Amino acid sequence: MTYVPPVYPTTIPTAGDLPDRVDDVDWLYAARYNELKKELRAALTELGTTPKGNYETVKARLDSIFPSGSNVTNPYNLTSNGDMMLWSGGAAAAPDRWMLAGGGSVAQEVTEVPNGFINSVKLTSDADGCLLYTASQQSVWWYSKFKGKTITFSCWVYADDADTARLRINVGVAYYYSDYHKGDSNWELLTLTQTIPTNSTRTSFDIRNEGDTKIIYATGASCVMGSMPYAWSSKPLPRGGTVTAEVDETKFSHKIPIMVEGVLYYIMLTTS
């Protein structure tokens, strides 16, 4: 069946156009009719008349408020290791599932962390700045699932200097940026909501330090479908855990981290 959009009135009916019913016998239906009449007049007054209230202009106004795809929300965190808990490459390398780009250095941080977190990443820039980005951004499977969708990228960031730290979504054909951290030596939740174009060739979530030899800290990175930033939650580990080979654990092939009442423990696995 072909959809036929509603036809809006050119004038708003008055109370005289829609008189009250005063049925003595069926008073219940009369009361409901009168109630519906008032609701109808209120709705028509809200919408207005043609052309303000026609189908196309109402749809355009709604689309401007709720972009395509933004009505789909899902609090599931699409980033991995957003709380910077896994460092199989060592404390002076990028955390698992993240990569360092540009000049500068990266390090595990256990002292400067916001409430509710154990680790953060310390990003120290050189004169050209640096950034930390999600390592799976080039995978066709990864970026294709974002096309045409509205997503929200958020992360807790600490900075001492204004116009230094911010978030970026890189889709290959365009860049999208959050506001800068205030630079007030406090933890601030930066957020960035964007509808990803259908011609995107990648989707990476970047934590940027744009200062000249400056230090910032970040943790609690999260990406969710929709335009609402949810409180951070970890993404379940891929099946098989995280492969590690630490010097005092060489007989183990996998190490799976778990949190129990705020304390980090590990389940150690071996094939023998």
C-alpha positions in Angstrom: 0.0 0.0 0.0 1.4 3.4 -1.0 1.9 5.8 1.9 -0.3 8.9 1.7 0.9 11.8 4.0 -1.7 13.5 6.1 -3.4 16.7 4.8 -3.1 19.6 7.2 -5.9 22.2 7.5 -5.4 25.7 6.1 -7.2 27.2 9.1 -7.4 26.2 12.8 -11.0 25.2 13.7 -12.7 27.2 16.4 -14.8 26.0 19.3 -17.8 27.0 17.2 -16.7 24.8 14.4 -16.5 21.9 16.8 -19.3 22.4 19.3 -19.6 20.4 22.5 -21.9 17.4 22.6 -24.5 17.4 25.3 -26.0 13.9 25.0 -28.3 13.2 27.9 -28.2 9.4 27.3 -24.7 8.7 26.2 -23.0 11.3 28.4 -19.8 9.2 28.7 -19.1 9.3 25.0 -20.0 13.0 24.9 -17.4 13.8 27.6 -14.8 11.8 25.7 -15.7 13.6 22.4 -15.3 16.9 24.1 -12.0 15.9 25.6 -10.7 14.7 22.2 -11.9 17.9 20.5 -9.8 20.0 23.0 -6.8 17.8 22.3 -7.2 18.1 18.6 -7.5 21.9 18.7 -4.4 22.1 20.9 -2.4 19.9 18.5 -3.5 21.9 15.4 -2.7 25.2 17.1 0.7 23.8 18.0 1.4 22.7 14.4 0.0 25.8 12.7 -1.4 26.1 9.2 -0.1 25.5 5.7 2.8 25.9 4.8 4.2 25.8 8.4 2.3 22.7 9.3 2.4 20.6 6.0 4.0 17.2 6.0 7.2 18.2 4.3 8.0 21.1 6.5 7.1 19.3 9.7 9.3 16.4 8.6 12.2 18.8 7.8 11.9 20.4 11.2 12.0 17.0 12.9 14.9 15.8 10.8 16.8 19.0 11.8 16.3 18.1 15.5 16.7 14.3 15.1 19.2 13.6 12.3 18.8 10.4 10.3 19.8 7.4 12.5 19.8 9.4 15.7 16.6 7.7 16.9 18.6 4.5 17.2 20.2 4.4 20.6 22.3 1.6 22.2 24.4 2.0 25.3 26.7 -0.8 24.3 30.3 0.5 24.3 31.8 -0.1 20.8 35.4 0.7 21.8 37.7 -1.8 23.4 39.9 -1.2 26.4 38.4 2.3 26.9 39.4 2.3 30.5 43.0 1.7 29.6 43.3 -1.4 31.8 45.3 -3.6 29.3 48.9 -2.8 28.5 50.4 -6.1 27.1 53.1 -4.1 25.3 54.3 -2.5 28.6 53.7 0.7 30.5 55.6 2.8 27.9 53.7 1.5 24.9 50.2 2.3 23.7 47.4 0.5 25.6 45.9 -2.5 23.9 43.5 -1.7 21.0 45.0 1.8 20.7 47.8 3.3 18.6 50.0 6.4 19.0 50.4 8.7 16.0 52.4 11.9 15.6 55.3 13.0 17.8 55.4 12.6 21.5 55.0 9.6 23.8 52.5 7.5 25.7 52.6 5.9 29.1 50.4 4.1 31.6 49.2 6.3 34.5 47.9 5.1 37.8 48.1 8.3 39.9 46.2 10.9 37.8 42.9 9.1 37.3 39.3 10.2 37.8 37.0 8.6 40.4 35.9 5.1 39.4 38.9 4.3 37.3 42.2 2.6 38.0 44.3 3.6 34.9 44.5 6.4 32.5 46.8 7.1 29.5 49.4 9.9 29.7 50.0 11.6 26.4 53.0 13.9 26.1 53.2 15.8 22.9 56.2 17.2 21.0 56.1 20.4 19.0 53.7 18.9 16.4 51.3 17.3 18.9 50.2 13.7 19.0 47.1 11.5 19.2 45.9 8.1 20.4 43.4 6.4 18.1 41.5 3.1 18.0 43.6 0.4 16.3 40.8 -1.3 14.3 39.9 1.8 12.4 41.0 0.5 8.9 38.9 -2.7 9.1 36.1 -2.7 6.5 33.9 -4.6 9.0 34.6 -1.9 11.6 33.8 1.3 9.7 31.0 -0.1 7.5 28.7 -0.6 10.5 28.9 3.1 11.3 27.8 4.4 7.9 24.7 6.5 8.1 24.5 6.1 11.8 24.6 8.8 14.5 27.2 7.9 17.1 28.5 9.6 20.3 32.2 9.4 21.2 33.1 10.5 24.8 36.1 10.3 27.0 37.3 11.7 30.4 40.2 14.0 29.8 42.5 16.0 32.1 44.5 19.0 30.8 46.3 22.0 32.4 46.2 24.1 29.3 43.2 25.4 27.2 43.0 24.6 23.4 45.1 21.6 23.9 43.0 18.4 24.4 40.0 17.4 22.3 38.4 14.4 20.6 38.1 13.7 16.9 36.3 11.3 14.7 38.2 10.5 11.5 36.0 9.0 8.8 38.6 9.2 6.0 36.7 11.8 4.0 36.2 14.2 6.8 37.2 15.1 10.4 34.8 16.0 13.2 36.0 17.6 16.5 34.7 18.0 20.0 35.1 21.2 22.0 38.5 21.7 23.6 39.1 20.8 27.2 38.9 24.0 29.4 42.4 23.5 30.6 41.5 24.1 34.2 43.5 21.1 35.7 40.4 19.0 36.2 38.8 15.9 34.7 36.2 16.8 32.1 34.0 14.5 30.0 34.4 15.5 26.4 31.7 14.4 24.0 31.2 14.4 20.2 28.1 13.4 18.4 28.1 12.9 14.6 26.2 11.2 11.8 28.8 9.2 9.8 28.6 9.8 6.1 27.8 6.8 3.9 31.0 7.3 1.8 33.3 7.0 4.8 36.4 4.9 4.3 37.4 4.5 8.0 36.1 5.3 11.4 38.6 6.0 14.1 38.1 7.6 17.5 41.0 9.9 18.4 42.2 11.5 21.6 44.3 14.5 20.6 47.0 16.4 22.4 47.5 19.5 20.1 49.8 21.3 22.5 53.6 22.0 22.1 55.3 19.7 24.6 52.2 19.4 26.8 50.8 16.6 28.9 47.2 15.4 29.0 45.5 12.3 30.5 42.6 10.3 29.3 40.5 7.3 30.2 36.9 6.0 30.0 36.7 6.3 26.2 33.3 5.2 24.9 31.4 5.1 21.6 27.6 4.4 21.5 24.9 4.5 18.9 22.7 7.6 19.2 23.2 11.1 20.4 23.3 10.5 24.2 26.6 10.0 26.0 26.1 7.1 28.4 28.2 6.5 31.6 31.3 4.5 30.6 31.1 0.7 30.6 33.6 -1.8 29.5 33.2 -3.8 26.3 33.4 -7.5 26.8 36.7 -9.1 25.7 36.7 -10.9 22.4 36.4 -14.7 22.7 39.8 -16.1 23.6 40.9 -13.2 25.9 44.0 -11.1 25.4 47.2 -12.9 24.4 50.1 -11.9 26.7 53.6 -13.3 27.5 54.9 -11.5 30.6 58.3 -12.5 31.9 56.9 -14.0 35.1 54.0 -15.7 33.3 55.6 -17.4 30.3 53.8 -20.7 30.9 50.4 -19.0 30.4 49.0 -18.3 26.9 46.1 -16.0 27.9 45.4 -13.6 30.6 41.8 -12.4 31.2 41.3 -9.4 33.5 38.2 -9.2 35.8 37.1 -6.6 38.3 35.8 -7.7 41.7 34.7 -4.8 44.0 37.0 -2.4 42.4 40.1 -4.7 42.5 41.7 -6.0 39.4 42.3 -9.8 39.2 43.5 -12.1 36.3 42.3 -15.5 35.1 45.4 -17.2 33.8 44.9 -19.9 31.0 47.3 -22.4 29.5 46.9 -25.1 26.9 48.8 -27.8 29.0 
